[in-house]
Amino acid sequence: MSLVADRFAQPFSRMTAGLFGLWPRSLTLLVLRVTLAMPFWASGLTKWDGWFTLSFGARALFEGEYKIHWFGGEYPFPFPDQMALASGVAEVTLPVLLVLGLLTRYAAAGLLVMTAVIQLTYPDGWHNFHLPWAAMALALLTFGGGRIALDRLLGLDR
């Protein structure tokens, strides 16, 4: 680095760290976890009729409405009853794990896979929903849940 660039970069770097270093990284990760969990939790609640009873609507969506868009074609979901059940379980379990910060990286990976499947089901939603969800999941995969997480308390993540 040149002497001029170094003279400018040092004070600017200190000022940036001083200004933006006040916001704790763990608080950012907590907000990220809750924000990613919310839409999946809301969707998961619609798939259940009480405890342990998958709704008729969830099954009907996977049997009829939901199609996988792949290479210009539309294909029905394989094993629609099992897919509806897996989706319903994942959409209520993974958000709870995220909010608690328990197995955060694994929960984020699960939601990233779900986002990819949702993208194949609703290919026009990438810019409004799927891309931000994927970005949040990737950030949590990379950084984990932070200090405000059960992972840290239980020694499951650094």
PyMOL commands that place a pseudoatom at each C-alpha (Angstrom):
pseudoatom trace, name=CA, resn=MET, resi=1, chain=A, elem=C, hetatm=0, pos=[0.000, 0.000, 0.000]
pseudoatom trace, name=CA, resn=SER, resi=2, chain=A, elem=C, hetatm=0, pos=[1.358, 3.414, -0.831]
pseudoatom trace, name=CA, resn=LEU, resi=3, chain=A, elem=C, hetatm=0, pos=[2.141, 5.976, 1.841]
pseudoatom trace, name=CA, resn=VAL, resi=4, chain=A, elem=C, hetatm=0, pos=[-0.717, 8.262, 0.712]
pseudoatom trace, name=CA, resn=ALA, resi=5, chain=A, elem=C, hetatm=0, pos=[-3.256, 5.430, 0.678]
pseudoatom trace, name=CA, resn=ASP, resi=6, chain=A, elem=C, hetatm=0, pos=[-2.015, 4.225, 4.059]
pseudoatom trace, name=CA, resn=ARG, resi=7, chain=A, elem=C, hetatm=0, pos=[-2.345, 7.693, 5.601]
pseudoatom trace, name=CA, resn=PHE, resi=8, chain=A, elem=C, hetatm=0, pos=[-5.954, 7.897, 4.361]
pseudoatom trace, name=CA, resn=ALA, resi=9, chain=A, elem=C, hetatm=0, pos=[-6.927, 4.288, 5.059]
pseudoatom trace, name=CA, resn=GLN, resi=10, chain=A, elem=C, hetatm=0, pos=[-5.816, 4.128, 8.706]
pseudoatom trace, name=CA, resn=PRO, resi=11, chain=A, elem=C, hetatm=0, pos=[-8.035, 6.953, 10.052]
pseudoatom trace, name=CA, resn=PHE, resi=12, chain=A, elem=C, hetatm=0, pos=[-10.934, 5.947, 7.797]
pseudoatom trace, name=CA, resn=SER, resi=13, chain=A, elem=C, hetatm=0, pos=[-10.658, 2.350, 8.948]
pseudoatom trace, name=CA, resn=ARG, resi=14, chain=A, elem=C, hetatm=0, pos=[-10.664, 3.416, 12.615]
pseudoatom trace, name=CA, resn=MET, resi=15, chain=A, elem=C, hetatm=0, pos=[-13.639, 5.721, 12.029]
pseudoatom trace, name=CA, resn=THR, resi=16, chain=A, elem=C, hetatm=0, pos=[-15.587, 2.938, 10.269]
pseudoatom trace, name=CA, resn=ALA, resi=17, chain=A, elem=C, hetatm=0, pos=[-14.850, 0.467, 13.056]
pseudoatom trace, name=CA, resn=GLY, resi=18, chain=A, elem=C, hetatm=0, pos=[-15.864, 3.062, 15.634]
pseudoatom trace, name=CA, resn=LEU, resi=19, chain=A, elem=C, hetatm=0, pos=[-19.140, 3.908, 13.935]
pseudoatom trace, name=CA, resn=PHE, resi=20, chain=A, elem=C, hetatm=0, pos=[-20.297, 0.489, 12.862]
pseudoatom trace, name=CA, resn=GLY, resi=21, chain=A, elem=C, hetatm=0, pos=[-18.555, -1.551, 15.515]
pseudoatom trace, name=CA, resn=LEU, resi=22, chain=A, elem=C, hetatm=0, pos=[-21.071, -0.306, 18.090]
pseudoatom trace, name=CA, resn=TRP, resi=23, chain=A, elem=C, hetatm=0, pos=[-23.757, -2.679, 16.775]
pseudoatom trace, name=CA, resn=PRO, resi=24, chain=A, elem=C, hetatm=0, pos=[-23.036, -6.181, 18.123]
pseudoatom trace, name=CA, resn=ARG, resi=25, chain=A, elem=C, hetatm=0, pos=[-22.623, -8.895, 15.504]
pseudoatom trace, name=CA, resn=SER, resi=26, chain=A, elem=C, hetatm=0, pos=[-24.596, -11.338, 17.641]
pseudoatom trace, name=CA, resn=LEU, resi=27, chain=A, elem=C, hetatm=0, pos=[-27.582, -9.006, 17.675]
pseudoatom trace, name=CA, resn=THR, resi=28, chain=A, elem=C, hetatm=0, pos=[-27.437, -8.847, 13.875]
pseudoatom trace, name=CA, resn=LEU, resi=29, chain=A, elem=C, hetatm=0, pos=[-27.393, -12.644, 13.697]
pseudoatom trace, name=CA, resn=LEU, resi=30, chain=A, elem=C, hetatm=0, pos=[-30.360, -12.849, 16.084]
pseudoatom trace, name=CA, resn=VAL, resi=31, chain=A, elem=C, hetatm=0, pos=[-32.350, -10.452, 13.885]
pseudoatom trace, name=CA, resn=LEU, resi=32, chain=A, elem=C, hetatm=0, pos=[-31.354, -12.487, 10.838]
pseudoatom trace, name=CA, resn=ARG, resi=33, chain=A, elem=C, hetatm=0, pos=[-32.466, -15.747, 12.491]
pseudoatom trace, name=CA, resn=VAL, resi=34, chain=A, elem=C, hetatm=0, pos=[-35.865, -14.344, 13.505]
pseudoatom trace, name=CA, resn=THR, resi=35, chain=A, elem=C, hetatm=0, pos=[-36.416, -12.675, 10.120]
pseudoatom trace, name=CA, resn=LEU, resi=36, chain=A, elem=C, hetatm=0, pos=[-35.711, -15.883, 8.205]
pseudoatom trace, name=CA, resn=ALA, resi=37, chain=A, elem=C, hetatm=0, pos=[-37.833, -17.966, 10.578]
pseudoatom trace, name=CA, resn=MET, resi=38, chain=A, elem=C, hetatm=0, pos=[-40.985, -15.833, 10.326]
pseudoatom trace, name=CA, resn=PRO, resi=39, chain=A, elem=C, hetatm=0, pos=[-42.254, -16.644, 6.795]
pseudoatom trace, name=CA, resn=PHE, resi=40, chain=A, elem=C, hetatm=0, pos=[-41.537, -20.354, 7.150]
pseudoatom trace, name=CA, resn=TRP, resi=41, chain=A, elem=C, hetatm=0, pos=[-43.251, -20.512, 10.552]
pseudoatom trace, name=CA, resn=ALA, resi=42, chain=A, elem=C, hetatm=0, pos=[-46.320, -18.699, 9.191]
pseudoatom trace, name=CA, resn=SER, resi=43, chain=A, elem=C, hetatm=0, pos=[-46.496, -21.075, 6.239]
pseudoatom trace, name=CA, resn=GLY, resi=44, chain=A, elem=C, hetatm=0, pos=[-45.992, -24.097, 8.480]
pseudoatom trace, name=CA, resn=LEU, resi=45, chain=A, elem=C, hetatm=0, pos=[-48.914, -23.157, 10.714]
pseudoatom trace, name=CA, resn=THR, resi=46, chain=A, elem=C, hetatm=0, pos=[-51.263, -23.309, 7.726]
pseudoatom trace, name=CA, resn=LYS, resi=47, chain=A, elem=C, hetatm=0, pos=[-50.302, -26.920, 7.068]
pseudoatom trace, name=CA, resn=TRP, resi=48, chain=A, elem=C, hetatm=0, pos=[-51.630, -28.312, 10.354]
pseudoatom trace, name=CA, resn=ASP, resi=49, chain=A, elem=C, hetatm=0, pos=[-55.123, -28.896, 11.768]
pseudoatom trace, name=CA, resn=GLY, resi=50, chain=A, elem=C, hetatm=0, pos=[-54.223, -29.092, 15.433]
pseudoatom trace, name=CA, resn=TRP, resi=51, chain=A, elem=C, hetatm=0, pos=[-51.462, -31.250, 16.878]
pseudoatom trace, name=CA, resn=PHE, resi=52, chain=A, elem=C, hetatm=0, pos=[-50.087, -33.952, 14.581]
pseudoatom trace, name=CA, resn=THR, resi=53, chain=A, elem=C, hetatm=0, pos=[-52.856, -33.667, 11.973]
pseudoatom trace, name=CA, resn=LEU, resi=54, chain=A, elem=C, hetatm=0, pos=[-51.733, -32.505, 8.550]
pseudoatom trace, name=CA, resn=SER, resi=55, chain=A, elem=C, hetatm=0, pos=[-54.387, -30.316, 6.938]
pseudoatom trace, name=CA, resn=PHE, resi=56, chain=A, elem=C, hetatm=0, pos=[-56.329, -31.398, 3.888]
pseudoatom trace, name=CA, resn=GLY, resi=57, chain=A, elem=C, hetatm=0, pos=[-55.210, -28.194, 2.172]
pseudoatom trace, name=CA, resn=ALA, resi=58, chain=A, elem=C, hetatm=0, pos=[-51.531, -29.052, 2.554]
pseudoatom trace, name=CA, resn=ARG, resi=59, chain=A, elem=C, hetatm=0, pos=[-52.062, -32.440, 0.920]
pseudoatom trace, name=CA, resn=ALA, resi=60, chain=A, elem=C, hetatm=0, pos=[-54.219, -30.933, -1.821]
pseudoatom trace, name=CA, resn=LEU, resi=61, chain=A, elem=C, hetatm=0, pos=[-51.555, -28.345, -2.680]
pseudoatom trace, name=CA, resn=PHE, resi=62, chain=A, elem=C, hetatm=0, pos=[-48.890, -30.997, -3.175]
pseudoatom trace, name=CA, resn=GLU, resi=63, chain=A, elem=C, hetatm=0, pos=[-51.254, -33.306, -5.060]
pseudoatom trace, name=CA, resn=GLY, resi=64, chain=A, elem=C, hetatm=0, pos=[-52.676, -30.729, -7.436]
pseudoatom trace, name=CA, resn=GLU, resi=65, chain=A, elem=C, hetatm=0, pos=[-51.474, -27.138, -7.404]
pseudoatom trace, name=CA, resn=TYR, resi=66, chain=A, elem=C, hetatm=0, pos=[-47.756, -27.404, -6.708]
pseudoatom trace, name=CA, resn=LYS, resi=67, chain=A, elem=C, hetatm=0, pos=[-45.677, -28.342, -9.745]
pseudoatom trace, name=CA, resn=ILE, resi=68, chain=A, elem=C, hetatm=0, pos=[-41.929, -28.509, -10.169]
pseudoatom trace, name=CA, resn=HIS, resi=69, chain=A, elem=C, hetatm=0, pos=[-40.784, -26.215, -12.980]
pseudoatom trace, name=CA, resn=TRP, resi=70, chain=A, elem=C, hetatm=0, pos=[-37.730, -27.814, -14.507]
pseudoatom trace, name=CA, resn=PHE, resi=71, chain=A, elem=C, hetatm=0, pos=[-36.177, -27.072, -17.902]
pseudoatom trace, name=CA, resn=GLY, resi=72, chain=A, elem=C, hetatm=0, pos=[-39.327, -25.461, -19.260]
pseudoatom trace, name=CA, resn=GLY, resi=73, chain=A, elem=C, hetatm=0, pos=[-41.697, -28.203, -18.151]
pseudoatom trace, name=CA, resn=GLU, resi=74, chain=A, elem=C, hetatm=0, pos=[-44.074, -28.653, -15.221]
pseudoatom trace, name=CA, resn=TYR, resi=75, chain=A, elem=C, hetatm=0, pos=[-43.942, -31.908, -13.290]
pseudoatom trace, name=CA, resn=PRO, resi=76, chain=A, elem=C, hetatm=0, pos=[-46.027, -33.112, -10.334]
pseudoatom trace, name=CA, resn=PHE, resi=77, chain=A, elem=C, hetatm=0, pos=[-44.346, -33.555, -6.977]
pseudoatom trace, name=CA, resn=PRO, resi=78, chain=A, elem=C, hetatm=0, pos=[-43.319, -37.143, -6.345]
pseudoatom trace, name=CA, resn=PHE, resi=79, chain=A, elem=C, hetatm=0, pos=[-44.907, -38.687, -3.240]
pseudoatom trace, name=CA, resn=PRO, resi=80, chain=A, elem=C, hetatm=0, pos=[-47.197, -35.704, -2.551]
pseudoatom trace, name=CA, resn=ASP, resi=81, chain=A, elem=C, hetatm=0, pos=[-48.429, -36.932, 0.860]
pseudoatom trace, name=CA, resn=GLN, resi=82, chain=A, elem=C, hetatm=0, pos=[-44.892, -37.464, 2.114]
pseudoatom trace, name=CA, resn=MET, resi=83, chain=A, elem=C, hetatm=0, pos=[-43.754, -34.144, 0.660]
pseudoatom trace, name=CA, resn=ALA, resi=84, chain=A, elem=C, hetatm=0, pos=[-46.645, -32.329, 2.370]
pseudoatom trace, name=CA, resn=LEU, resi=85, chain=A, elem=C, hetatm=0, pos=[-45.758, -33.975, 5.683]
pseudoatom trace, name=CA, resn=ALA, resi=86, chain=A, elem=C, hetatm=0, pos=[-42.035, -33.249, 5.321]
pseudoatom trace, name=CA, resn=SER, resi=87, chain=A, elem=C, hetatm=0, pos=[-42.786, -29.653, 4.385]
pseudoatom trace, name=CA, resn=GLY, resi=88, chain=A, elem=C, hetatm=0, pos=[-45.172, -29.199, 7.309]
pseudoatom trace, name=CA, resn=VAL, resi=89, chain=A, elem=C, hetatm=0, pos=[-42.732, -30.665, 9.826]
pseudoatom trace, name=CA, resn=ALA, resi=90, chain=A, elem=C, hetatm=0, pos=[-39.775, -28.696, 8.486]
pseudoatom trace, name=CA, resn=GLU, resi=91, chain=A, elem=C, hetatm=0, pos=[-41.707, -25.417, 8.369]
pseudoatom trace, name=CA, resn=VAL, resi=92, chain=A, elem=C, hetatm=0, pos=[-42.560, -25.575, 12.067]
pseudoatom trace, name=CA, resn=THR, resi=93, chain=A, elem=C, hetatm=0, pos=[-39.393, -27.242, 13.363]
pseudoatom trace, name=CA, resn=LEU, resi=94, chain=A, elem=C, hetatm=0, pos=[-36.610, -25.405, 11.548]
pseudoatom trace, name=CA, resn=PRO, resi=95, chain=A, elem=C, hetatm=0, pos=[-37.866, -21.884, 12.409]
pseudoatom trace, name=CA, resn=VAL, resi=96, chain=A, elem=C, hetatm=0, pos=[-38.072, -22.806, 16.104]
pseudoatom trace, name=CA, resn=LEU, resi=97, chain=A, elem=C, hetatm=0, pos=[-34.493, -24.090, 15.976]
pseudoatom trace, name=CA, resn=LEU, resi=98, chain=A, elem=C, hetatm=0, pos=[-33.406, -20.870, 14.258]
pseudoatom trace, name=CA, resn=VAL, resi=99, chain=A, elem=C, hetatm=0, pos=[-35.049, -18.566, 16.785]
pseudoatom trace, name=CA, resn=LEU, resi=100, chain=A, elem=C, hetatm=0, pos=[-33.553, -20.535, 19.670]
pseudoatom trace, name=CA, resn=GLY, resi=101, chain=A, elem=C, hetatm=0, pos=[-30.191, -20.616, 17.945]
pseudoatom trace, name=CA, resn=LEU, resi=102, chain=A, elem=C, hetatm=0, pos=[-30.089, -24.393, 18.328]
pseudoatom trace, name=CA, resn=LEU, resi=103, chain=A, elem=C, hetatm=0, pos=[-28.398, -26.289, 15.502]
pseudoatom trace, name=CA, resn=THR, resi=104, chain=A, elem=C, hetatm=0, pos=[-28.510, -22.986, 13.666]
pseudoatom trace, name=CA, resn=ARG, resi=105, chain=A, elem=C, hetatm=0, pos=[-26.309, -23.913, 10.730]
pseudoatom trace, name=CA, resn=TYR, resi=106, chain=A, elem=C, hetatm=0, pos=[-28.259, -27.127, 10.114]
pseudoatom trace, name=CA, resn=ALA, resi=107, chain=A, elem=C, hetatm=0, pos=[-31.613, -25.338, 10.360]
pseudoatom trace, name=CA, resn=ALA, resi=108, chain=A, elem=C, hetatm=0, pos=[-30.368, -22.692, 7.924]
pseudoatom trace, name=CA, resn=ALA, resi=109, chain=A, elem=C, hetatm=0, pos=[-29.190, -25.429, 5.544]
pseudoatom trace, name=CA, resn=GLY, resi=110, chain=A, elem=C, hetatm=0, pos=[-32.631, -27.049, 5.724]
pseudoatom trace, name=CA, resn=LEU, resi=111, chain=A, elem=C, hetatm=0, pos=[-34.360, -23.754, 4.961]
pseudoatom trace, name=CA, resn=LEU, resi=112, chain=A, elem=C, hetatm=0, pos=[-31.932, -23.138, 2.095]
pseudoatom trace, name=CA, resn=VAL, resi=113, chain=A, elem=C, hetatm=0, pos=[-32.910, -26.496, 0.572]
pseudoatom trace, name=CA, resn=MET, resi=114, chain=A, elem=C, hetatm=0, pos=[-36.590, -25.662, 1.115]
pseudoatom trace, name=CA, resn=THR, resi=115, chain=A, elem=C, hetatm=0, pos=[-36.034, -22.295, -0.574]
pseudoatom trace, name=CA, resn=ALA, resi=116, chain=A, elem=C, hetatm=0, pos=[-34.509, -24.058, -3.580]
pseudoatom trace, name=CA, resn=VAL, resi=117, chain=A, elem=C, hetatm=0, pos=[-37.539, -26.367, -3.828]
pseudoatom trace, name=CA, resn=ILE, resi=118, chain=A, elem=C, hetatm=0, pos=[-39.903, -23.411, -3.443]
pseudoatom trace, name=CA, resn=GLN, resi=119, chain=A, elem=C, hetatm=0, pos=[-37.969, -21.631, -6.210]
pseudoatom trace, name=CA, resn=LEU, resi=120, chain=A, elem=C, hetatm=0, pos=[-38.575, -24.623, -8.481]
pseudoatom trace, name=CA, resn=THR, resi=121, chain=A, elem=C, hetatm=0, pos=[-42.272, -24.527, -7.541]
pseudoatom trace, name=CA, resn=TYR, resi=122, chain=A, elem=C, hetatm=0, pos=[-42.729, -20.746, -7.891]
pseudoatom trace, name=CA, resn=PRO, resi=123, chain=A, elem=C, hetatm=0, pos=[-39.966, -19.619, -10.265]
pseudoatom trace, name=CA, resn=ASP, resi=124, chain=A, elem=C, hetatm=0, pos=[-41.237, -16.020, -10.485]
pseudoatom trace, name=CA, resn=GLY, resi=125, chain=A, elem=C, hetatm=0, pos=[-40.714, -15.371, -6.763]
pseudoatom trace, name=CA, resn=TRP, resi=126, chain=A, elem=C, hetatm=0, pos=[-36.928, -15.299, -6.781]
pseudoatom trace, name=CA, resn=HIS, resi=127, chain=A, elem=C, hetatm=0, pos=[-36.451, -11.532, -6.582]
pseudoatom trace, name=CA, resn=ASN, resi=128, chain=A, elem=C, hetatm=0, pos=[-39.086, -10.810, -3.906]
pseudoatom trace, name=CA, resn=PHE, resi=129, chain=A, elem=C, hetatm=0, pos=[-38.725, -13.771, -1.592]
pseudoatom trace, name=CA, resn=HIS, resi=130, chain=A, elem=C, hetatm=0, pos=[-36.383, -16.577, -2.541]
pseudoatom trace, name=CA, resn=LEU, resi=131, chain=A, elem=C, hetatm=0, pos=[-33.221, -14.554, -3.082]
pseudoatom trace, name=CA, resn=PRO, resi=132, chain=A, elem=C, hetatm=0, pos=[-33.426, -12.754, 0.302]
pseudoatom trace, name=CA, resn=TRP, resi=133, chain=A, elem=C, hetatm=0, pos=[-34.279, -16.044, 2.053]
pseudoatom trace, name=CA, resn=ALA, resi=134, chain=A, elem=C, hetatm=0, pos=[-31.321, -17.758, 0.409]
pseudoatom trace, name=CA, resn=ALA, resi=135, chain=A, elem=C, hetatm=0, pos=[-29.012, -14.852, 1.311]
pseudoatom trace, name=CA, resn=MET, resi=136, chain=A, elem=C, hetatm=0, pos=[-30.113, -14.959, 4.962]
pseudoatom trace, name=CA, resn=ALA, resi=137, chain=A, elem=C, hetatm=0, pos=[-29.704, -18.740, 5.106]
pseudoatom trace, name=CA, resn=LEU, resi=138, chain=A, elem=C, hetatm=0, pos=[-26.229, -18.510, 3.565]
pseudoatom trace, name=CA, resn=ALA, resi=139, chain=A, elem=C, hetatm=0, pos=[-25.196, -15.835, 6.072]
pseudoatom trace, name=CA, resn=LEU, resi=140, chain=A, elem=C, hetatm=0, pos=[-26.329, -18.068, 8.945]
pseudoatom trace, name=CA, resn=LEU, resi=141, chain=A, elem=C, hetatm=0, pos=[-24.544, -21.054, 7.411]
pseudoatom trace, name=CA, resn=THR, resi=142, chain=A, elem=C, hetatm=0, pos=[-21.380, -18.963, 7.246]
pseudoatom trace, name=CA, resn=PHE, resi=143, chain=A, elem=C, hetatm=0, pos=[-21.484, -17.174, 10.604]
pseudoatom trace, name=CA, resn=GLY, resi=144, chain=A, elem=C, hetatm=0, pos=[-23.634, -19.457, 12.765]
pseudoatom trace, name=CA, resn=GLY, resi=145, chain=A, elem=C, hetatm=0, pos=[-26.100, -18.201, 15.347]
pseudoatom trace, name=CA, resn=GLY, resi=146, chain=A, elem=C, hetatm=0, pos=[-23.777, -15.868, 17.231]
pseudoatom trace, name=CA, resn=ARG, resi=147, chain=A, elem=C, hetatm=0, pos=[-23.397, -15.419, 20.982]
pseudoatom trace, name=CA, resn=ILE, resi=148, chain=A, elem=C, hetatm=0, pos=[-27.135, -14.996, 21.600]
pseudoatom trace, name=CA, resn=ALA, resi=149, chain=A, elem=C, hetatm=0, pos=[-27.838, -18.620, 20.702]
pseudoatom trace, name=CA, resn=LEU, resi=150, chain=A, elem=C, hetatm=0, pos=[-28.185, -21.955, 22.447]
pseudoatom trace, name=CA, resn=ASP, resi=151, chain=A, elem=C, hetatm=0, pos=[-25.467, -23.314, 20.157]
pseudoatom trace, name=CA, resn=ARG, resi=152, chain=A, elem=C, hetatm=0, pos=[-22.949, -21.072, 21.900]
pseudoatom trace, name=CA, resn=LEU, resi=153, chain=A, elem=C, hetatm=0, pos=[-24.307, -21.758, 25.376]
pseudoatom trace, name=CA, resn=LEU, resi=154, chain=A, elem=C, hetatm=0, pos=[-24.209, -25.535, 24.864]
pseudoatom trace, name=CA, resn=GLY, resi=155, chain=A, elem=C, hetatm=0, pos=[-20.849, -25.483, 23.079]
pseudoatom trace, name=CA, resn=LEU, resi=156, chain=A, elem=C, hetatm=0, pos=[-22.307, -26.767, 19.789]
pseudoatom trace, name=CA, resn=ASP, resi=157, chain=A, elem=C, hetatm=0, pos=[-20.822, -23.959, 17.708]
pseudoatom trace, name=CA, resn=ARG, resi=158, chain=A, elem=C, hetatm=0, pos=[-18.022, -21.463, 18.142]
for i in range(1, 158): cmd.bond("trace and resi %d" % i, "trace and resi %d" % (i + 1))
show_as sticks, trace
zoom trace
